Structure formats: C-alpha cells, structure tokens
Amino acid sequence: MRKIVVVAGLLIGAALLTGSPAKAKLGCTCLKFGSAPACTSGTTACTFKGGGICVLPCDYQRPKVVKKKMGKKARKST
C-alpha cells in the first residue's frame, strides 16, 4: 500500500513539473448582476473596480493596442 502511494506521488509530481511554462496570465471570471461573465485581470479588478464577484479562474489576455494611422497633412496654399 505504501509503495502505491509513493509511486502515485512521484507520478503526480513529475506530471506537474514537466509541463511547459504558461504563457497566459491567470485571471478571474467576473460575474455581475445583469451582464455577461467576463475575464478580468484579477480579483481586485473584478471586486473593487468592477463591482462583481470572482467565480472561476480564466486565461486573461490583454486587449491589443490599436495604433492610429497618421495620414498626410494637407498644405494650406495662401
């Protein structure tokens, strides 16, 4: 019985330590009354800033920043 527990512990430890590093930040699924659940950056962003309740962990990915394209400026002819 002891051998089975030791082997099971070693297998679980090997499975947890051999994975690749996570690329996504751990976030929080935020529930608010009257709106759809959304993934936020953490529990503080959900509870204090958003006024919701953190229910489940989720993979939070920051929204991509959109750069504005600058057009050519028209010259004023005087």
N, CA, C and O atoms as a printed pandas DataFrame, in Angstrom:
     atom_number atom_name residue_name chain_id  residue_number  x_coord  y_coord  z_coord
0              1         N          MET        A               1    0.825   -1.191    0.000
1              2        CA          MET        A               1    0.000    0.000    0.000
2              3         C          MET        A               1    0.866    1.250    0.000
3              4         O          MET        A               1    0.574    2.208   -0.717
4              5         N          ARG        A               2    1.928    1.249    0.797
5              6        CA          ARG        A               2    2.806    2.409    0.882
6              7         C          ARG        A               2    3.509    2.649   -0.443
7              8         O          ARG        A               2    3.704    3.797   -0.843
8              9         N          LYS        A               3    3.892    1.569   -1.131
9             10        CA          LYS        A               3    4.581    1.703   -2.420
10            11         C          LYS        A               3    3.666    2.356   -3.456
11            12         O          LYS        A               3    4.118    3.162   -4.270
12            13         N          ILE        A               4    2.402    2.010   -3.423
13            14        CA          ILE        A               4    1.456    2.585   -4.385
14            15         C          ILE        A               4    1.308    4.086   -4.148
15            16         O          ILE        A               4    1.261    4.860   -5.103
16            17         N          VAL        A               5    1.235    4.496   -2.898
17            18        CA          VAL        A               5    1.097    5.919   -2.569
18            19         C          VAL        A               5    2.351    6.684   -2.991
19            20         O          VAL        A               5    2.246    7.786   -3.529
20            21         N          VAL        A               6    3.528    6.118   -2.757
21            22        CA          VAL        A               6    4.775    6.781   -3.131
22            23         C          VAL        A               6    4.890    6.906   -4.641
23            24         O          VAL        A               6    5.256    7.964   -5.152
24            25         N          VAL        A               7    4.579    5.829   -5.362
25            26        CA          VAL        A               7    4.651    5.868   -6.833
26            27         C          VAL        A               7    3.636    6.855   -7.389
27            28         O          VAL        A               7    3.943    7.583   -8.333
28            29         N          ALA        A               8    2.439    6.894   -6.829
29            30        CA          ALA        A               8    1.425    7.840   -7.292
30            31         C          ALA        A               8    1.875    9.278   -7.044
31            32         O          ALA        A               8    1.669   10.148   -7.889
32            33         N          GLY        A               9    2.490    9.530   -5.888
33            34        CA          GLY        A               9    3.003   10.867   -5.591
34            35         C          GLY        A               9    4.104   11.283   -6.542
35            36         O          GLY        A               9    4.151   12.436   -6.971
36            37         N          LEU        A              10    4.992   10.357   -6.879
37            38        CA          LEU        A              10    6.060   10.667   -7.829
38            39         C          LEU        A              10    5.521   10.940   -9.228
39            40         O          LEU        A              10    6.009   11.832   -9.921
40            41         N          LEU        A              11    4.527   10.184   -9.638
41            42        CA          LEU        A              11    3.932   10.405  -10.959
42            43         C          LEU        A              11    3.219   11.753  -11.034
43            44         O          LEU        A              11    3.319   12.456  -12.039
44            45         N          ILE        A              12    2.512   12.106   -9.989
45            46        CA          ILE        A              12    1.816   13.402   -9.969
46            47         C          ILE        A              12    2.825   14.548   -9.965
47            48         O          ILE        A              12    2.645   15.545  -10.663
48            49         N          GLY        A              13    3.893   14.398   -9.169
49            50        CA          GLY        A              13    4.933   15.427   -9.143
50            51         C          GLY        A              13    5.623   15.581  -10.482
51            52         O          GLY        A              13    5.906   16.702  -10.906
52            53         N          ALA        A              14    5.900   14.468  -11.159
53            54        CA          ALA        A              14    6.538   14.525  -12.473
54            55         C          ALA        A              14    5.608   15.167  -13.503
55            56         O          ALA        A              14    6.064   15.910  -14.373
56            57         N          ALA        A              15    4.328   14.888  -13.409
57            58        CA          ALA        A              15    3.371   15.470  -14.357
58            59         C          ALA        A              15    3.249   16.975  -14.158
59            60         O          ALA        A              15    3.084   17.714  -15.128
60            61         N          LEU        A              16    3.327   17.435  -12.918
61            62        CA          LEU        A              16    3.192   18.869  -12.659
62            63         C          LEU        A              16    4.447   19.649  -13.012
63            64         O          LEU        A              16    4.353   20.810  -13.411
64            65         N          LEU        A              17    5.607   19.050  -12.876
65            66        CA          LEU        A              17    6.857   19.777  -13.072
66            67         C          LEU        A              17    7.409   19.708  -14.490
67            68         O          LEU        A              17    8.308   20.479  -14.822
68            69         N          THR        A              18    6.907   18.818  -15.335
69            70        CA          THR        A              18    7.479   18.667  -16.676
70            71         C          THR        A              18    6.741   19.469  -17.738
71            72         O          THR        A              18    7.132   19.416  -18.904
72            73         N          GLY        A              19    5.735   20.181  -17.404
73            74        CA          GLY        A              19    4.984   20.951  -18.389
74            75         C          GLY        A              19    5.725   22.190  -18.841
75            76         O          GLY        A              19    6.649   22.655  -18.172
76            77         N          SER        A              20    5.316   22.721  -19.978
77            78        CA          SER        A              20    5.914   23.963  -20.466
78            79         C          SER        A              20    5.365   25.132  -19.650
79            80         O          SER        A              20    4.265   25.037  -19.104
80            81         N          PRO        A              21    6.108   26.227  -19.560
81            82        CA          PRO        A              21    5.632   27.355  -18.774
82            83         C          PRO        A              21    4.383   27.981  -19.395
83            84         O          PRO        A              21    4.247   28.038  -20.618
84            85         N          ALA        A              22    3.505   28.435  -18.566
85            86        CA          ALA        A              22    2.263   29.036  -19.042
86            87         C          ALA        A              22    2.551   30.406  -19.630
87            88         O          ALA        A              22    3.317   31.186  -19.064
88            89         N          LYS        A              23    1.938   30.692  -20.760
89            90        CA          LYS        A              23    2.138   31.979  -21.422
90            91         C          LYS        A              23    1.026   32.960  -21.089
91            92         O          LYS        A              23    1.182   34.166  -21.279
92            93         N          ALA        A              24   -0.078   32.459  -20.600
93            94        CA          ALA        A              24   -1.201   33.330  -20.299
94            95         C          ALA        A              24   -1.210   33.680  -18.815
95            96         O          ALA        A              24   -0.849   32.862  -17.969
96            97         N          LYS        A              25   -1.619   34.881  -18.519
97            98        CA          LYS        A              25   -1.720   35.312  -17.129
98            99         C          LYS        A              25   -3.032   34.784  -16.562
99           100         O          LYS        A              25   -4.057   34.779  -17.244
100          101         N          LEU        A              26   -2.991   34.344  -15.317
101          102        CA          LEU        A              26   -4.185   33.814  -14.684
102          103         C          LEU        A              26   -5.095   34.970  -14.295
103          104         O          LEU        A              26   -4.682   35.899  -13.601
104          105         N          GLY        A              27   -6.321   34.900  -14.745
105          106        CA          GLY        A              27   -7.291   35.952  -14.459
106          107         C          GLY        A              27   -8.460   35.404  -13.671
107          108         O          GLY        A              27   -8.364   34.349  -13.043
108          109         N          CYS        A              28   -9.548   36.117  -13.709
109          110        CA          CYS        A              28  -10.722   35.778  -12.908
110          111         C          CYS        A              28  -11.980   35.984  -13.755
111          112         O          CYS        A              28  -12.134   37.021  -14.401
112          113         N          THR        A              29  -12.874   35.001  -13.750
113          114        CA          THR        A              29  -14.156   35.164  -14.427
114          115         C          THR        A              29  -15.063   35.962  -13.511
115          116         O          THR        A              29  -15.444   35.499  -12.436
116          117         N          CYS        A              30  -15.398   37.150  -13.940
117          118        CA          CYS        A              30  -16.152   38.091  -13.118
118          119         C          CYS        A              30  -17.638   38.056  -13.485
119          120         O          CYS        A              30  -18.006   38.208  -14.650
120          121         N          LEU        A              31  -18.478   37.853  -12.479
121          122        CA          LEU        A              31  -19.925   37.866  -12.688
122          123         C          LEU        A              31  -20.521   39.122  -12.068
123          124         O          LEU        A              31  -20.261   39.446  -10.909
124          125         N          LYS        A              32  -21.324   39.819  -12.860
125          126        CA          LYS        A              32  -22.057   40.996  -12.381
126          127         C          LYS        A              32  -23.534   40.753  -12.628
127          128         O          LYS        A              32  -23.914   40.056  -13.569
128          129         N          PHE        A              33  -24.349   41.328  -11.787
129          130        CA          PHE        A              33  -25.792   41.186  -11.951
130          131         C          PHE        A              33  -26.244   41.937  -13.200
131          132         O          PHE        A              33  -26.009   43.139  -13.325
132          133         N          GLY        A              34  -26.885   41.237  -14.113
133          134        CA          GLY        A              34  -27.437   41.864  -15.308
134          135         C          GLY        A              34  -26.473   41.962  -16.475
135          136         O          GLY        A              34  -26.791   42.631  -17.458
136          137         N          SER        A              35  -25.292   41.316  -16.414
137          138        CA          SER        A              35  -24.374   41.351  -17.544
138          139         C          SER        A              35  -23.715   39.982  -17.715
139          140         O          SER        A              35  -23.761   39.134  -16.824
140          141         N          ALA        A              36  -23.113   39.796  -18.865
141          142        CA          ALA        A              36  -22.468   38.524  -19.182
142          143         C          ALA        A              36  -21.157   38.385  -18.413
143          144         O          ALA        A              36  -20.518   39.393  -18.115
144          145         N          PRO        A              37  -20.739   37.155  -18.082
145          146        CA          PRO        A              37  -19.455   36.973  -17.397
146          147         C          PRO        A              37  -18.292   37.376  -18.297
147          148         O          PRO        A              37  -18.334   37.147  -19.506
148          149         N          ALA        A              38  -17.259   37.972  -17.716
149          150        CA          ALA        A              38  -16.097   38.428  -18.467
150          151         C          ALA        A              38  -14.834   38.057  -17.711
151          152         O          ALA        A              38  -14.842   37.973  -16.483
152          153         N          CYS        A              39  -13.744   37.834  -18.443
153          154        CA          CYS        A              39  -12.457   37.514  -17.844
154          155         C          CYS        A              39  -11.721   38.818  -17.546
155          156         O          CYS        A              39  -11.454   39.608  -18.452
156          157         N          THR        A              40  -11.392   39.042  -16.267
157          158        CA          THR        A              40  -10.679   40.254  -15.863
158          159         C          THR        A              40   -9.263   39.901  -15.438
159          160         O          THR        A              40   -8.921   38.724  -15.323
160          161         N          SER        A              41   -8.447   40.910  -15.205
161          162        CA          SER        A              41   -7.034   40.680  -14.906
162          163         C          SER        A              41   -6.793   40.094  -13.525
163          164         O          SER        A              41   -5.732   39.512  -13.299
164          165         N          GLY        A              42   -7.712   40.218  -12.606
165          166        CA          GLY        A              42   -7.527   39.666  -11.267
166          167         C          GLY        A              42   -8.737   39.886  -10.396
167          168         O          GLY        A              42   -9.748   40.437  -10.833
168          169         N          THR        A              43   -8.621   39.449   -9.161
169          170        CA          THR        A              43   -9.764   39.572   -8.253
170          171         C          THR        A              43  -10.035   41.020   -7.861
171          172         O          THR        A              43  -11.189   41.402   -7.667
172          173         N          THR        A              44   -8.982   41.830   -7.742
173          174        CA          THR        A              44   -9.203   43.225   -7.368
174          175         C          THR        A              44   -9.886   43.999   -8.495
175          176         O          THR        A              44  -10.717   44.871   -8.240
176          177         N          ALA        A              45   -9.535   43.678   -9.740
177          178        CA          ALA        A              45  -10.181   44.358  -10.866
178          179         C          ALA        A              45  -11.657   43.999  -10.942
179          180         O          ALA        A              45  -12.472   44.811  -11.381
180          181         N          CYS        A              46  -11.997   42.819  -10.529
181          182        CA          CYS        A              46  -13.398   42.391  -10.566
182          183         C          CYS        A              46  -14.174   42.935   -9.370
183          184         O          CYS        A              46  -15.253   43.503   -9.537
184          185         N          THR        A              47  -13.636   42.766   -8.179
185          186        CA          THR        A              47  -14.376   43.087   -6.963
186          187         C          THR        A              47  -14.460   44.588   -6.698
187          188         O          THR        A              47  -15.553   45.133   -6.542
188          189         N          PHE        A              48  -13.313   45.251   -6.647
189          190        CA          PHE        A              48  -13.306   46.655   -6.259
190          191         C          PHE        A              48  -13.622   47.592   -7.416
191          192         O          PHE        A              48  -14.416   48.519   -7.254
192          193         N          LYS        A              49  -13.025   47.375   -8.566
193          194        CA          LYS        A              49  -13.218   48.283   -9.695
194          195         C          LYS        A              49  -14.495   47.983  -10.470
195          196         O          LYS        A              49  -15.173   48.900  -10.933
196          197         N          GLY        A              50  -14.825   46.694  -10.613
197          198        CA          GLY        A              50  -15.965   46.322  -11.439
198          199         C          GLY        A              50  -17.256   46.116  -10.688
199          200         O          GLY        A              50  -18.332   46.192  -11.282
200          201         N          GLY        A              51  -17.178   45.857   -9.391
201          202        CA          GLY        A              51  -18.393   45.639   -8.619
202          203         C          GLY        A              51  -19.016   44.281   -8.835
203          204         O          GLY        A              51  -20.235   44.139   -8.739
204          205         N          GLY        A              52  -18.194   43.264   -9.129
205          206        CA          GLY        A              52  -18.708   41.924   -9.364
206          207         C          GLY        A              52  -18.133   40.921   -8.389
207          208         O          GLY        A              52  -17.520   41.286   -7.386
208          209         N          ILE        A              53  -18.338   39.647   -8.696
209          210        CA          ILE        A              53  -17.851   38.554   -7.859
210          211         C          ILE        A              53  -16.969   37.654   -8.710
211          212         O          ILE        A              53  -17.351   37.268   -9.815
212          213         N          CYS        A              54  -15.777   37.318   -8.194
213          214        CA          CYS        A              54  -14.859   36.425   -8.877
214          215         C          CYS        A              54  -15.317   34.985   -8.654
215          216         O          CYS        A              54  -15.455   34.549   -7.511
216          217         N          VAL        A              55  -15.557   34.237   -9.748
217          218        CA          VAL        A              55  -16.103   32.891   -9.627
218          219         C          VAL        A              55  -15.083   31.817   -9.981
219          220         O          VAL        A              55  -14.825   30.923   -9.175
220          221         N          LEU        A              56  -14.502   31.892  -11.166
221          222        CA          LEU        A              56  -13.597   30.860  -11.661
222          223         C          LEU        A              56  -12.327   31.486  -12.214
223          224         O          LEU        A              56  -12.348   32.642  -12.638
224          225         N          PRO        A              57  -11.223   30.750  -12.220
225          226        CA          PRO        A              57  -10.011   31.264  -12.886
226          227         C          PRO        A              57  -10.161   31.159  -14.398
227          228         O          PRO        A              57  -10.864   30.281  -14.897
228          229         N          CYS        A              58   -9.504   32.048  -15.120
229          230        CA          CYS        A              58   -9.527   32.025  -16.585
230          231         C          CYS        A              58   -8.184   32.508  -17.113
231          232         O          CYS        A              58   -7.373   33.035  -16.351
232          233         N          ASP        A              59   -7.943   32.335  -18.397
233          234        CA          ASP        A              59   -6.710   32.784  -19.036
234          235         C          ASP        A              59   -6.913   34.203  -19.545
235          236         O          ASP        A              59   -7.555   34.421  -20.573
236          237         N          TYR        A              60   -6.360   35.164  -18.815
237          238        CA          TYR        A              60   -6.539   36.570  -19.167
238          239         C          TYR        A              60   -5.508   36.981  -20.201
239          240         O          TYR        A              60   -4.313   36.746  -20.021
240          241         N          GLN        A              61   -5.963   37.590  -21.273
241          242        CA          GLN        A              61   -5.078   38.143  -22.294
242          243         C          GLN        A              61   -5.441   39.604  -22.473
243          244         O          GLN        A              61   -6.602   39.957  -22.683
244          245         N          ARG        A              62   -4.417   40.445  -22.385
245          246        CA          ARG        A              62   -4.648   41.883  -22.535
246          247         C          ARG        A              62   -5.183   42.195  -23.924
247          248         O          ARG        A              62   -4.783   41.562  -24.902
248          249         N          PRO        A              63   -6.085   43.167  -24.018
249          250        CA          PRO        A              63   -6.537   43.585  -25.341
250          251         C          PRO        A              63   -5.388   44.251  -26.095
251          252         O          PRO        A              63   -4.584   44.977  -25.511
252          253         N          LYS        A              64   -5.326   43.995  -27.386
253          254        CA          LYS        A              64   -4.250   44.562  -28.196
254          255         C          LYS        A              64   -4.449   46.057  -28.381
255          256         O          LYS        A              64   -5.574   46.536  -28.524
256          257         N          VAL        A              65   -3.336   46.786  -28.377
257          258        CA          VAL        A              65   -3.377   48.231  -28.561
258          259         C          VAL        A              65   -3.436   48.520  -30.054
259          260         O          VAL        A              65   -2.621   48.019  -30.828
260          261         N          VAL        A              66   -4.397   49.323  -30.442
261          262        CA          VAL        A              66   -4.564   49.677  -31.849
262          263         C          VAL        A              66   -3.949   51.051  -32.073
263          264         O          VAL        A              66   -4.321   52.027  -31.422
264          265         N          LYS        A              67   -2.995   51.110  -33.012
265          266        CA          LYS        A              67   -2.354   52.386  -33.323
266          267         C          LYS        A              67   -3.130   53.082  -34.433
267          268         O          LYS        A              67   -3.581   52.453  -35.390
268          269         N          LYS        A              68   -3.272   54.387  -34.283
269          270        CA          LYS        A              68   -3.949   55.163  -35.313
270          271         C          LYS        A              68   -2.971   55.445  -36.446
271          272         O          LYS        A              68   -1.811   55.784  -36.209
272          273         N          LYS        A              69   -3.443   55.301  -37.657
273          274        CA          LYS        A              69   -2.598   55.598  -38.804
274          275         C          LYS        A              69   -2.650   57.096  -39.080
275          276         O          LYS        A              69   -3.723   57.695  -39.153
276          277         N          MET        A              70   -1.494   57.673  -39.229
277          278        CA          MET        A              70   -1.422   59.094  -39.499
278          279         C          MET        A              70   -1.420   59.315  -41.002
279          280         O          MET        A              70   -0.598   58.747  -41.721
280          281         N          GLY        A              71   -2.323   60.125  -41.462
281          282        CA          GLY        A              71   -2.379   60.470  -42.878
282          283         C          GLY        A              71   -1.519   61.681  -43.183
283          284         O          GLY        A              71   -0.999   62.332  -42.277
284          285         N          LYS        A              72   -1.374   61.975  -44.460
285          286        CA          LYS        A              72   -0.607   63.152  -44.840
286          287         C          LYS        A              72   -1.408   64.420  -44.510
287          288         O          LYS        A              72   -2.625   64.471  -44.686
288          289         N          LYS        A              73   -0.708   65.411  -44.040
289          290        CA          LYS        A              73   -1.363   66.669  -43.734
290          291         C          LYS        A              73   -1.408   67.503  -45.000
291          292         O          LYS        A              73   -0.430   67.589  -45.743
292          293         N          ALA        A              74   -2.550   68.111  -45.232
293          294        CA          ALA        A              74   -2.720   68.950  -46.413
294          295         C          ALA        A              74   -2.063   70.310  -46.164
295          296         O          ALA        A              74   -2.220   70.900  -45.095
296          297         N          ARG        A              75   -1.334   70.790  -47.155
297          298        CA          ARG        A              75   -0.721   72.110  -47.043
298          299         C          ARG        A              75   -1.731   73.162  -47.401
299          300         O          ARG        A              75   -2.538   73.000  -48.316
300          301         N          LYS        A              76   -1.669   74.239  -46.664
301          302        CA          LYS        A              76   -2.537   75.370  -46.985
302          303         C          LYS        A              76   -1.830   76.238  -48.009
303          304         O          LYS        A              76   -0.689   76.658  -47.812
304          305         N          SER        A              77   -2.511   76.493  -49.079
305          306        CA          SER        A              77   -1.903   77.378  -50.089
306          307         C          SER        A              77   -2.476   78.772  -49.884
307          308         O          SER        A              77   -3.690   78.975  -49.906
308          309         N          THR        A              78   -1.589   79.709  -49.687
309          310        CA          THR        A              78   -2.031   81.089  -49.475
310          311         C          THR        A              78   -1.498   82.003  -50.531
311          312         O          THR        A              78   -1.774   83.203  -50.505
